[in-house]
Amino acid sequence: MNERIAVIGAGAWGTALAILFARAGKPVTLWARDAERAAHMARARENPRLPGAKLPASLTVTHSLPAADILLLTVPMQHLRASLAALPAGPAPLVLCCKGLERDTLQLPPEIAAPRPMAVLSGPNFAHEVAAGLPAATVLATPDAALRARLMAALRTPTLRLYGSADIMGAALGGAAKNVIAIAAGVAMGAGLGENARAALITRGLAEIARLSAALGGQPETVSGLSGLGDLLLTCTGQASRNYSLGVALGGGETLADILARRSAVTEGVMTAPALAARAQQAGVEVPITNAVTSLLSGATTVPETVAALMNRALRDE
């Protein structure tokens, strides 16, 4: 029997997942926080945040929290705690699909959702490609082997390949940190610093993620997998990446306020950068790229000053 899936959050990613599962014949409901928006999507069979992707007739869109056997949380990271508090009590496991750290507590999604049964879904996945049915792969991470097997069986589709992992913290950290490194990569390209600079930032950014992941109990293989290197590569090079494109605009001389003012979707790396830098400081882990992005976003440094600070760091072995 197909398990009932509820996707909580009707942004581009939540909508893409709901379309994916509905197309695969699974009973799925998409929940939108705004009642008027839910009604519009139900009528138009389309989400303006995911243009061109039609909602299958079998997909229910609602503003009322649905009954479900599995709950996928795709809300913006800073809304995760409130969304969890609004969910009805019950045994349904959570699949955390948001990426980032909570600004005030510096916690990752699985730390916020504890102690409910949960998994993290994270990997190199652009919403518009998943909704279009293009092939993709992602990681479903939870230390509970029985839950992992159950969720992988329930969420598998012909176009999204799932890989299991027990490393929930490593998967969550990779999904959060890659957005910050992507801003740096975008800045390099927007400022005309070249492909060499971007490649260096991606590689050294991966080293930062590996150091912090190890400090938080993550496994080395997670960093080199889909939820680590895979997600980092896509987000640092794909033109559809909101974090990368924000960095490109910053590197080109635009202000952060102007960039954000014309965006309706959340760019998670902006909030994640200072939280990640603070979490790394707590753990005693060196994260120079994350610190540089945090300083740039705050207005404390300019792009040339940020580049000079990174290039003039003390020499060391890799």
C-alpha positions as CSV (number, residue, x, y, z in Angstrom):
1,M,0.0,0.0,0.0
2,N,1.3,3.4,-1.0
3,E,2.1,5.6,2.1
4,R,0.4,9.0,2.1
5,I,2.9,11.8,1.6
6,A,2.4,15.4,2.7
7,V,4.8,18.1,1.5
8,I,4.8,21.0,3.9
9,G,5.8,24.1,2.1
10,A,4.8,25.2,-1.4
11,G,7.9,26.9,-2.6
12,A,9.7,25.8,-5.8
13,W,11.4,22.8,-4.1
14,G,8.3,21.6,-2.3
15,T,6.2,21.9,-5.4
16,A,8.8,20.0,-7.5
17,L,8.8,17.1,-5.0
18,A,5.0,17.0,-4.9
19,I,4.9,16.9,-8.7
20,L,7.6,14.2,-8.7
21,F,5.7,11.9,-6.3
22,A,2.3,12.5,-7.8
23,R,3.6,11.7,-11.3
24,A,5.0,8.4,-9.8
25,G,1.5,7.5,-8.7
26,K,1.9,8.2,-5.0
27,P,-0.8,9.8,-2.9
28,V,0.6,13.3,-2.1
29,T,-0.7,16.5,-0.7
30,L,1.0,19.9,-1.0
31,W,0.5,22.3,1.9
32,A,0.8,26.1,1.4
33,R,0.9,28.5,4.3
34,D,-1.2,31.1,2.6
35,A,-4.8,30.1,2.0
36,E,-5.2,32.3,-1.1
37,R,-2.1,31.0,-2.7
38,A,-3.2,27.4,-2.1
39,A,-6.6,28.1,-3.7
40,H,-4.9,29.8,-6.7
41,M,-2.5,26.9,-7.2
42,A,-5.4,24.4,-6.9
43,R,-7.3,26.3,-9.6
44,A,-4.5,27.2,-12.0
45,R,-2.6,23.9,-11.5
46,E,0.6,25.8,-11.5
47,N,2.9,27.5,-9.0
48,P,4.2,30.9,-10.1
49,R,7.5,30.1,-8.3
50,L,8.0,27.1,-10.6
51,P,6.8,28.4,-13.9
52,G,5.9,25.9,-16.7
53,A,5.6,23.0,-14.3
54,K,2.0,21.8,-14.3
55,L,0.5,20.2,-11.2
56,P,-0.8,16.7,-11.9
57,A,-4.6,16.2,-11.5
58,S,-3.9,13.7,-8.7
59,L,-2.0,16.3,-6.6
60,T,-4.0,17.9,-3.9
61,V,-3.1,21.5,-2.9
62,T,-4.4,22.7,0.5
63,H,-4.0,25.2,3.3
64,S,-5.3,22.7,5.9
65,L,-2.6,20.5,7.4
66,P,-3.3,17.0,5.8
67,A,-3.2,13.6,7.4
68,A,-0.2,11.7,6.2
69,D,2.1,8.8,6.8
70,I,5.3,10.7,5.9
71,L,5.8,14.5,6.2
72,L,8.3,16.3,4.0
73,L,9.4,19.7,5.4
74,T,10.4,22.1,2.6
75,V,9.8,25.4,4.3
76,P,12.5,28.1,4.5
77,M,15.1,27.2,7.1
78,Q,14.2,30.1,9.4
79,H,10.6,29.0,9.5
80,L,11.3,25.3,10.3
81,R,10.9,25.5,14.1
82,A,7.5,27.3,13.8
83,S,6.3,24.8,11.1
84,L,7.3,21.9,13.3
85,A,5.3,23.3,16.2
86,A,2.2,23.6,14.1
87,L,2.3,20.0,13.0
88,P,-0.2,17.6,14.7
89,A,1.3,15.1,17.1
90,G,1.7,11.6,15.7
91,P,4.1,8.9,14.6
92,A,4.6,10.1,11.0
93,P,8.4,10.5,10.4
94,L,9.8,13.8,9.1
95,V,11.9,14.2,6.0
96,L,13.8,17.4,6.4
97,C,14.4,19.0,3.0
98,C,15.4,22.5,4.1
99,K,19.1,23.5,4.1
100,G,20.8,25.9,6.5
101,L,21.3,26.8,10.2
102,E,18.8,28.6,12.4
103,R,20.1,32.1,12.9
104,D,19.5,32.4,16.6
105,T,20.4,28.9,17.9
106,L,23.0,27.9,15.2
107,Q,21.2,24.5,15.0
108,L,20.9,22.3,11.9
109,P,17.5,20.9,10.8
110,P,17.9,17.5,12.6
111,E,18.9,19.3,15.8
112,I,15.7,21.4,15.7
113,A,13.4,18.5,14.9
114,A,14.7,16.1,17.6
115,P,13.5,13.9,19.1
116,R,10.9,13.0,16.4
117,P,11.8,10.2,14.0
118,M,13.4,11.9,11.0
119,A,15.6,11.8,8.0
120,V,17.4,14.5,5.9
121,L,16.9,14.6,2.1
122,S,19.9,16.4,0.5
123,G,21.7,16.4,-2.8
124,P,22.4,18.2,-6.1
125,N,18.9,18.8,-7.1
126,F,17.5,21.9,-8.9
127,A,13.7,22.1,-8.5
128,H,12.9,22.9,-12.1
129,E,14.8,19.8,-13.4
130,V,13.2,17.5,-10.8
131,A,9.7,18.8,-11.8
132,A,10.5,18.3,-15.4
133,G,11.3,14.6,-14.8
134,L,15.0,14.9,-15.6
135,P,17.2,12.2,-13.9
136,A,18.7,13.1,-10.6
137,A,20.1,11.5,-7.4
138,T,20.0,12.5,-3.8
139,V,20.8,11.2,-0.3
140,L,18.3,10.2,2.3
141,A,20.1,10.2,5.7
142,T,19.0,8.8,9.0
143,P,20.8,6.6,11.6
144,D,17.7,4.5,12.0
145,A,18.2,1.7,9.4
146,A,14.6,0.5,9.5
147,L,13.3,4.0,9.0
148,R,15.8,4.6,6.2
149,A,14.6,1.5,4.4
150,R,11.0,2.4,4.8
151,L,11.4,6.0,3.5
152,M,13.6,4.9,0.6
153,A,10.9,2.4,-0.5
154,A,8.1,5.0,-0.1
155,L,9.9,7.9,-1.9
156,R,11.6,6.1,-4.7
157,T,10.6,7.2,-8.2
158,P,11.7,6.4,-11.8
159,T,13.6,9.7,-12.1
160,L,15.0,10.4,-8.6
161,R,17.5,7.9,-7.4
162,L,17.9,7.7,-3.7
163,Y,21.1,6.7,-1.8
164,G,20.8,5.9,1.9
165,S,23.2,7.2,4.6
166,A,23.3,6.9,8.3
167,D,25.1,10.3,8.6
168,I,22.3,12.7,9.2
169,M,24.5,15.5,10.6
170,G,27.0,15.3,7.7
171,A,24.2,15.4,5.1
172,A,22.6,18.4,6.9
173,L,25.8,20.3,7.2
174,G,26.8,19.7,3.6
175,G,23.4,21.1,2.4
176,A,23.8,24.2,4.6
177,A,27.5,25.0,4.0
178,K,27.4,24.7,0.2
179,N,25.2,27.7,-0.1
180,V,27.8,29.9,1.6
181,I,30.6,28.6,-0.6
182,A,28.4,29.2,-3.7
183,I,28.1,32.9,-2.8
184,A,31.9,33.1,-2.7
185,A,32.1,31.3,-6.1
186,G,29.6,33.6,-7.6
187,V,31.5,36.7,-6.3
188,A,34.6,35.4,-8.0
189,M,32.9,35.1,-11.3
190,G,30.9,38.3,-11.0
191,A,34.1,40.2,-10.1
192,G,35.9,38.7,-13.2
193,L,38.4,36.8,-11.1
194,G,38.2,33.8,-13.4
195,E,37.6,30.1,-13.4
196,N,40.9,29.3,-11.5
197,A,39.6,31.3,-8.6
198,R,36.2,29.6,-8.6
199,A,37.8,26.2,-8.7
200,A,40.1,27.1,-5.8
201,L,37.1,28.4,-3.8
202,I,35.1,25.2,-4.4
203,T,38.0,23.0,-3.4
204,R,39.0,24.9,-0.3
205,G,35.3,25.3,0.6
206,L,35.0,21.5,0.5
207,A,37.9,21.3,3.0
208,E,36.1,23.7,5.3
209,I,33.0,21.6,5.1
210,A,35.0,18.4,5.9
211,R,36.7,20.0,8.9
212,L,33.4,21.2,10.4
213,S,31.6,18.0,9.6
214,A,34.2,16.0,11.4
215,A,33.9,18.2,14.4
216,L,30.1,17.7,14.5
217,G,30.4,13.9,14.2
218,G,30.0,13.6,10.4
219,Q,31.6,10.9,8.3
220,P,34.3,11.6,5.7
221,E,32.5,9.7,2.9
222,T,29.5,12.0,3.3
223,V,31.5,15.0,2.4
224,S,32.7,13.4,-0.9
225,G,29.3,12.2,-1.8
226,L,26.1,13.6,-3.3
227,S,25.1,15.7,-0.2
228,G,28.6,17.1,0.0
229,L,30.7,17.5,-3.1
230,G,27.8,16.8,-5.5
231,D,25.6,19.5,-4.0
232,L,28.5,21.9,-3.7
233,L,29.5,21.5,-7.4
234,L,25.9,22.1,-8.6
235,T,25.3,25.1,-6.4
236,C,28.7,26.7,-7.3
237,T,28.3,26.3,-11.0
238,G,24.6,26.1,-11.9
239,Q,23.1,29.3,-13.3
240,A,19.8,28.5,-11.5
241,S,21.4,28.6,-8.1
242,R,20.1,31.5,-6.1
243,N,23.2,31.6,-3.9
244,Y,25.6,31.6,-6.8
245,S,23.6,34.2,-8.7
246,L,23.5,36.4,-5.6
247,G,27.3,36.1,-5.4
248,V,27.7,37.0,-9.1
249,A,25.6,40.2,-8.5
250,L,27.7,41.1,-5.5
251,G,30.9,40.6,-7.4
252,G,29.5,42.8,-10.1
253,G,29.1,45.7,-7.7
254,E,25.4,45.4,-6.7
255,T,24.4,45.9,-3.1
256,L,23.0,43.0,-1.0
257,A,19.9,45.1,-0.3
258,D,19.2,45.7,-4.0
259,I,19.6,42.1,-4.9
260,L,17.3,40.8,-2.1
261,A,14.7,43.5,-2.8
262,R,14.0,42.1,-6.3
263,R,13.8,38.4,-5.1
264,S,10.6,36.7,-3.9
265,A,12.4,33.4,-3.0
266,V,14.7,33.0,-0.1
267,T,18.5,32.9,-0.7
268,E,19.4,30.6,2.2
269,G,23.1,31.3,2.2
270,V,22.6,34.9,3.4
271,M,21.3,33.8,6.7
272,T,23.4,30.7,6.9
273,A,26.8,32.4,6.5
274,P,27.0,34.2,9.9
275,A,25.4,31.2,11.7
276,L,27.8,28.8,10.1
277,A,30.8,31.1,11.0
278,A,29.6,31.2,14.6
279,R,29.0,27.5,14.8
280,A,32.5,26.9,13.4
281,Q,34.0,29.2,16.0
282,Q,32.2,27.3,18.8
283,A,33.7,24.1,17.5
284,G,37.1,25.6,17.1
285,V,37.2,25.0,13.3
286,E,38.9,27.3,10.8
287,V,36.6,28.4,8.0
288,P,38.2,31.3,6.2
289,I,35.9,31.3,3.2
290,T,32.8,31.3,5.3
291,N,34.2,34.1,7.4
292,A,35.0,36.1,4.3
293,V,31.5,35.7,2.9
294,T,30.0,36.7,6.3
295,S,32.1,39.8,6.4
296,L,31.2,40.7,2.8
297,L,27.5,40.2,3.3
298,S,27.6,42.4,6.5
299,G,29.2,45.2,4.6
300,A,32.3,45.1,6.8
301,T,34.6,44.4,3.7
302,T,34.5,45.0,0.0
303,V,35.1,42.5,-2.7
304,P,38.8,43.5,-3.3
305,E,39.4,43.5,0.5
306,T,37.9,40.0,0.8
307,V,40.0,38.7,-2.1
308,A,43.2,40.2,-0.6
309,A,42.4,38.8,2.8
310,L,42.0,35.2,1.4
311,M,45.1,35.5,-0.8
312,N,47.3,36.9,1.9
313,R,46.6,34.2,4.5
314,A,49.6,32.5,6.0
315,L,51.2,29.9,3.8
316,R,50.6,26.2,4.7
317,D,50.4,22.7,3.4
318,E,47.1,21.6,1.8
